[in-house]
Amino acid sequence: MTRASPRTAKRRAPKSTPKNGTPAGVPTNAPKNGTPQRRLRLLGGLRTRLVVAFVLVALVSAVTSTALAYRESRTAVLQRAQDSFQKDFLARVNTVVPEVVMPPDVRSLASLATRVSEGLGGAPLVVARYQDLKATSDSLADDSRISPQLRAAVASQDRTSFQRVQYEGEPYLVVGTPVTYENKQSSGLEVYAATSLRPEQDDTTGVLDAVRGGILPVVLLAAILALLAARTVLRPVRELGRATRRLAEGDLDSRVAVRGGDELADLARDFNHTAEELRTSVGELREQEARARRFVADVSHELRTPLAAMTMVATVLDEDADQLPPDAAHAARTVSAETARLSRLVDDLMEMSRFDSGAAALNAAEIDLGETVRFSLALRGWTDAVRVELPESVRTVADRRRIDVIVANLVGNALRHGAPPVTVAVGAEWDWVTVTVTDSGPGLPPEVLPHVFERFYKADASRTRTAARDEGGSGLGTAIALENARLHGGTVEVANRGDGGTGAVFTLRLPHRHPTEEQS
């Protein structure tokens, strides 16, 4: 009688490789030509970036954990099923094989296969082979689940071997072992068993579904945590932004609360320190500016009395200059002219101090703008030196004296520093009235145009003295003209001619206040 002594097969961990070769969690249908600007807009806010970062980290972690859990659980389940089935199969073969008469016939092989199958759970298919003979435990089933590779391994390696195969869409574990005599000599008898792995596959699929079902709660929790973190981070940032805007709007007392000792708290302290330093600096500048204004106003006021006396003396000397020697006459006329210029400069400084202090008042009344311009030119003897385009009945509500000052400064500037012909034109629309003064001189350099209305601004030599001279040359004429226009709610604009000619164009633009509106 013979006795089987099969050997235990070596354990092999299963391998799980995706069919398309793509790692788990990596989408294969990602867009290839997304718009960068749109992505930047979507991820532009700090809150959005924090939420996206948290969700991505949670999603990657969950997917990775799911993949690892599925692999480990699948490996453990399959290994346990493989070891258990292989152990039971070898034990059953060892029990049944000693009763087989060698060499066996087909009937003996069928009995062997049936008895081995009946002793195993799940009624697996058992195939017994001896040379060219074979028999199965189920006469209706074939042995196609046993691959040639497994039969070759069992026959050549003289040890138990196993293989996982797919048969009709179902996973199977196939184990084969050779039967040997007690002296280790091969008997030529081979026994194979094939059992379904469907229960194990269902178990691992259930684990995968359970883990995968937890991804959504994890992602939602990550989004909530990201929103809370973003709120914690963004609250001081928003407070700092609001304080910065208030500071930019002139609220020098704007501060932010300092909470904690982190980097945001350091930023808040730095902002408060900067705001305090700015308030101190601005306060000092305002005080210096106020002192300077008071000084100019006081000096101008104190100079008026001695200037009045000097003006009277200069007027007497000027009237008697023809009776003096030539040198004395020239000196007398020079003193008279410079005294008059100094008197006008003091008057202009007093006017500017009233603008700076907010004491300038507008005495508005209904006027004919064309007649006001014509009177201003005639008063200074410029009627023959200036071309006029004055339409009839351009009536508006304005301060006649201040309009006269504006026109006098702009026309005097054009006559003094431009070249003839000088043209003064009055225009009217429903919303605006304009007075345009155009000369034919060299114009103003582009770098000078933004500074024309600055006080005492000096231009280059293309205009003989300054770019901002009034009719008497105090250096404040265009600045006073602009302040008078602003007092009306208007402005004065300057540009070079763009019609192919040369020269500068000054345009007084005032709101067209209709007399009927003022009366209502």
ZAMARGU-4260 file (C-alpha; in steps of 0.2 Angstrom, whole numbers, plus 5000, padded with zeros to 4 digits):
<rodrens>
0) 5000/5000/5000 | 5006/5017/4996 | 5005/5033/5007 | 5004/5051/5001 | 5016/5064/5008
5) 5012/5080/5000 | 5023/5096/5005 | 5016/5113/5010 | 5016/5126/4997 | 5026/5143/5000
10) 5015/5158/5004 | 5014/5171/4990 | 5006/5188/4993 | 4994/5193/4980 | 4997/5208/4969
15) 4984/5221/4965 | 4988/5231/4949 | 4975/5243/4941 | 4971/5238/4924 | 4975/5254/4916
20) 4991/5257/4925 | 4985/5273/4933 | 4988/5275/4952 | 4973/5276/4963 | 4966/5293/4966
25) 4973/5300/4950 | 4960/5305/4938 | 4963/5300/4920 | 4951/5313/4913 | 4959/5329/4920
30) 4957/5344/4908 | 4972/5348/4898 | 4969/5366/4893 | 4962/5375/4908 | 4963/5394/4907
35) 4976/5400/4919 | 4968/5417/4923 | 4951/5408/4927 | 4960/5396/4939 | 4969/5411/4947
40) 4952/5420/4949 | 4944/5405/4957 | 4959/5403/4969 | 4961/5421/4971 | 4955/5423/4989
45) 4964/5417/5004 | 4948/5409/5011 | 4946/5399/4995 | 4964/5394/4994 | 4964/5388/5013
50) 4948/5378/5010 | 4954/5370/4993 | 4971/5366/5002 | 4962/5357/5017 | 4950/5348/5005
55) 4964/5342/4994 | 4975/5336/5008 | 4960/5327/5016 | 4955/5320/4999 | 4972/5314/4995
60) 4974/5306/5013 | 4957/5298/5012 | 4960/5291/4995 | 4977/5285/5000 | 4971/5277/5016
65) 4957/5269/5006 | 4969/5261/4993 | 4980/5255/5007 | 4966/5248/5017 | 4959/5239/5002
70) 4976/5232/4997 | 4980/5226/5015 | 4962/5219/5018 | 4962/5210/5001 | 4979/5203/5005
75) 4974/5197/5022 | 4958/5189/5017 | 4965/5180/5002 | 4980/5174/5011 | 4969/5167/5025
80) 4958/5159/5013 | 4972/5152/5003 | 4981/5145/5019 | 4965/5138/5026 | 4960/5129/5010
85) 4977/5123/5006 | 4979/5116/5024 | 4962/5107/5023 | 4965/5101/5006 | 4982/5093/5010
90) 4975/5085/5026 | 4960/5078/5016 | 4972/5071/5003 | 4983/5063/5016 | 4968/5055/5023
95) 4961/5048/5007 | 4976/5043/4997 | 4982/5028/5007 | 4966/5019/5002 | 4970/5021/4984
100) 4977/5006/4975 | 4991/5009/4963 | 4991/5010/4949 | 4973/5017/4949 | 4960/5016/4936
105) 4947/5029/4931 | 4935/5023/4944 | 4947/5024/4958 | 4952/5041/4952 | 4934/5047/4953
110) 4931/5039/4970 | 4947/5048/4976 | 4941/5065/4969 | 4924/5063/4976 | 4930/5058/4994
115) 4942/5073/4994 | 4929/5085/4988 | 4916/5079/5001 | 4928/5082/5015 | 4931/5100/5010
120) 4919/5114/5014 | 4911/5123/5000 | 4911/5107/4989 | 4925/5112/4978 | 4929/5104/4961
125) 4943/5090/4964 | 4952/5083/4949 | 4963/5067/4951 | 4975/5063/4937 | 4986/5048/4934
130) 4997/5049/4918 | 4983/5050/4904 | 4969/5046/4916 | 4959/5059/4925 | 4942/5060/4935
135) 4933/5074/4943 | 4922/5075/4958 | 4908/5083/4947 | 4905/5073/4931 | 4896/5088/4923
140) 4911/5100/4926 | 4927/5100/4916 | 4945/5103/4922 | 4948/5119/4912 | 4951/5129/4928
145) 4967/5120/4930 | 4979/5128/4919 | 4994/5120/4910 | 5006/5131/4919 | 5000/5124/4936
150) 5000/5106/4930 | 5018/5109/4924 | 5023/5117/4941 | 5016/5102/4951 | 5024/5089/4939
155) 5041/5097/4938 | 5043/5105/4955 | 5037/5090/4965 | 5028/5101/4978 | 5011/5109/4981
160) 5007/5124/4970 | 4993/5136/4969 | 4986/5148/4956 | 4972/5161/4956 | 4962/5161/4940
165) 4946/5169/4933 | 4933/5156/4926 | 4917/5163/4918 | 4920/5179/4927 | 4922/5172/4944
170) 4938/5171/4954 | 4945/5154/4959 | 4959/5147/4969 | 4967/5131/4962 | 4978/5120/4972
175) 4988/5105/4966 | 4999/5093/4974 | 5009/5077/4969 | 5007/5061/4978 | 5023/5052/4983
180) 5028/5036/4991 | 5036/5036/5008 | 5053/5035/5000 | 5050/5052/4991 | 5048/5044/4974
185) 5034/5051/4963 | 5019/5040/4961 | 5013/5049/4946 | 4996/5053/4954 | 4991/5072/4955
190) 4977/5079/4964 | 4969/5096/4961 | 4956/5106/4969 | 4947/5122/4963 | 4937/5133/4976
195) 4928/5149/4972 | 4935/5165/4980 | 4918/5175/4978 | 4915/5176/4997 | 4932/5183/5000
200) 4930/5195/4985 | 4913/5201/4992 | 4921/5204/5009 | 4935/5214/5002 | 4923/5224/4992
205) 4912/5227/5007 | 4928/5234/5016 | 4931/5245/5001 | 4914/5252/5000 | 4914/5255/5019
210) 4930/5265/5018 | 4925/5274/5002 | 4909/5279/5010 | 4919/5288/5024 | 4928/5299/5011
215) 4914/5312/5009 | 4912/5315/5028 | 4930/5317/5029 | 4931/5330/5015 | 4916/5339/5023
220) 4924/5339/5040 | 4940/5346/5032 | 4930/5360/5023 | 4922/5365/5039 | 4939/5365/5048
225) 4946/5375/5034 | 4932/5388/5035 | 4935/5389/5054 | 4954/5391/5051 | 4951/5404/5038
230) 4939/5413/5049 | 4952/5413/5063 | 4966/5419/5051 | 4955/5431/5041 | 4946/5440/5055
235) 4962/5450/5060 | 4966/5452/5042 | 4949/5460/5038 | 4951/5471/5053 | 4968/5477/5048
240) 4961/5480/5030 | 4946/5491/5037 | 4958/5500/5048 | 4970/5503/5033 | 4956/5510/5023
245) 4950/5521/5037 | 4968/5527/5039 | 4969/5531/5020 | 4953/5541/5021 | 4960/5552/5034
250) 4955/5544/5051 | 4972/5545/5059 | 4965/5537/5075 | 4961/5521/5067 | 4968/5506/5076
255) 4966/5487/5077 | 4965/5476/5092 | 4980/5466/5097 | 4975/5448/5101 | 4988/5434/5106
260) 5006/5433/5102 | 5007/5426/5085 | 5013/5434/5068 | 4996/5442/5066 | 4997/5450/5083
265) 5015/5457/5078 | 5007/5464/5062 | 4993/5472/5072 | 5006/5480/5084 | 5017/5486/5069
270) 5001/5494/5061 | 4996/5503/5077 | 5014/5509/5079 | 5015/5515/5061 | 4998/5524/5063
275) 5003/5532/5079 | 5019/5539/5071 | 5009/5544/5056 | 4997/5554/5066 | 5011/5562/5076
280) 5020/5567/5059 | 5004/5573/5051 | 5000/5583/5067 | 5017/5591/5067 | 5015/5595/5048
285) 4998/5603/5051 | 5004/5613/5065 | 5019/5619/5054 | 5008/5623/5040 | 4996/5633/5051
290) 5010/5642/5058 | 5017/5646/5041 | 5000/5652/5035 | 4998/5663/5051 | 5015/5670/5048
295) 5011/5674/5030 | 4995/5682/5035 | 5003/5692/5049 | 5018/5697/5038 | 5006/5703/5024
300) 4995/5712/5036 | 5009/5721/5045 | 5017/5726/5028 | 5001/5734/5022 | 5003/5750/5032
305) 5022/5753/5028 | 5018/5749/5010 | 5004/5761/5009 | 5016/5775/5014 | 5029/5769/5002
310) 5016/5769/4988 | 5012/5787/4992 | 5030/5792/4992 | 5033/5782/4976 | 5018/5790/4967
315) 5025/5807/4971 | 5042/5803/4965 | 5035/5795/4949 | 5025/5811/4946 | 5040/5822/4948
320) 5052/5810/4939 | 5052/5821/4923 | 5060/5836/4934 | 5074/5825/4941 | 5091/5821/4933
325) 5090/5805/4922 | 5098/5794/4934 | 5087/5800/4948 | 5072/5799/4937 | 5076/5781/4932
330) 5078/5776/4950 | 5062/5785/4955 | 5052/5775/4942 | 5060/5759/4947 | 5056/5761/4965
335) 5038/5766/4960 | 5036/5750/4949 | 5044/5738/4962 | 5034/5746/4976 | 5018/5743/4966
340) 5023/5725/4962 | 5027/5722/4981 | 5010/5729/4985 | 5002/5717/4973 | 5012/5702/4980
345) 5006/5706/4997 | 4988/5707/4991 | 4990/5690/4983 | 4998/5683/4998 | 4983/5689/5009
350) 4971/5682/4996 | 4980/5665/4996 | 4979/5665/5015 | 4961/5667/5015 | 4959/5652/5003
355) 4970/5642/5014 | 4960/5646/5030 | 4943/5644/5021 | 4939/5662/5024 | 4936/5666/5006
360) 4918/5669/5002 | 4908/5668/4986 | 4897/5683/4982 | 4887/5675/4968 | 4875/5685/4957
365) 4867/5684/4940 | 4880/5690/4927 | 4882/5691/4908 | 4899/5681/4906 | 4903/5689/4889
370) 4900/5707/4896 | 4911/5703/4912 | 4925/5697/4901 | 4924/5712/4889 | 4924/5724/4904
375) 4939/5715/4912 | 4949/5717/4895 | 4943/5735/4894 | 4948/5740/4912 | 4966/5735/4908
380) 4967/5742/4891 | 4969/5725/4882 | 4954/5727/4870 | 4965/5730/4855 | 4978/5717/4860
385) 4966/5703/4861 | 4954/5694/4849 | 4937/5690/4857 | 4923/5678/4853 | 4910/5683/4865
390) 4892/5677/4861 | 4877/5687/4867 | 4867/5683/4883 | 4878/5669/4891 | 4871/5672/4908
395) 4875/5662/4923 | 4877/5664/4942 | 4895/5668/4948 | 4905/5681/4958 | 4909/5695/4946
400) 4925/5701/4955 | 4932/5683/4955 | 4928/5680/4937 | 4937/5697/4933 | 4953/5691/4943
405) 4953/5674/4934 | 4952/5682/4917 | 4965/5696/4921 | 4977/5683/4927 | 4975/5671/4912
410) 4975/5685/4898 | 4989/5694/4907 | 4999/5678/4907 | 4996/5675/4888 | 5001/5692/4884
415) 5016/5692/4894 | 5023/5675/4890 | 5015/5670/4874 | 5014/5678/4857 | 5000/5687/4847
420) 4987/5684/4842 | 4979/5680/4859 | 4961/5675/4858 | 4948/5674/4872 | 4932/5664/4868
425) 4917/5661/4879 | 4906/5645/4877 | 4891/5638/4885 | 4883/5621/4887 | 4868/5617/4898
430) 4880/5610/4912 | 4895/5621/4909 | 4901/5638/4904 | 4919/5641/4898 | 4931/5655/4895
435) 4946/5649/4884 | 4962/5660/4882 | 4974/5654/4868 | 4990/5662/4863 | 5002/5659/4849
440) 5018/5657/4858 | 5030/5642/4860 | 5018/5633/4872 | 5023/5624/4888 | 5035/5609/4889
445) 5025/5593/4893 | 5035/5591/4910 | 5029/5609/4915 | 5011/5607/4912 | 5007/5597/4928
450) 5015/5611/4938 | 5008/5626/4930 | 4996/5630/4944 | 5009/5627/4958 | 5014/5643/4968
455) 5029/5651/4963 | 5034/5637/4951 | 5048/5641/4939 | 5047/5635/4921 | 5062/5635/4909
460) 5068/5649/4899 | 5056/5647/4885 | 5044/5658/4895 | 5053/5673/4900 | 5051/5673/4919
465) 5039/5660/4926 | 5026/5648/4920 | 5014/5655/4933 | 5014/5674/4932 | 4999/5685/4935
470) 4997/5701/4926 | 5008/5710/4938 | 5021/5696/4940 | 5018/5690/4958 | 5020/5672/4954
475) 5004/5667/4961 | 4992/5672/4947 | 4987/5655/4940 | 4986/5648/4958 | 4974/5661/4963
480) 4964/5659/4947 | 4963/5640/4950 | 4957/5643/4968 | 4944/5656/4962 | 4938/5643/4950
485) 4937/5629/4963 | 4927/5641/4974 | 4914/5641/4960 | 4914/5622/4959 | 4924/5623/4943
490) 4942/5622/4937 | 4956/5629/4926 | 4964/5617/4913 | 4980/5620/4903 | 4986/5611/4887
495) 4996/5615/4872 | 4986/5618/4856 | 4982/5602/4846 | 4975/5610/4830 | 4992/5611/4821
500) 4997/5628/4829 | 5008/5632/4843 | 5004/5641/4860 | 4996/5637/4876 | 4977/5635/4880
505) 4970/5640/4897 | 4952/5635/4899 | 4941/5641/4914 | 4927/5629/4916 | 4912/5633/4928
510) 4896/5625/4932 | 4882/5633/4922 | 4870/5639/4936 | 4855/5646/4927 | 4847/5661/4935
515) 4830/5652/4936 | 4838/5638/4946 | 4845/5650/4959 | 4829/5659/4961 | 4820/5642/4964
</rodrens>
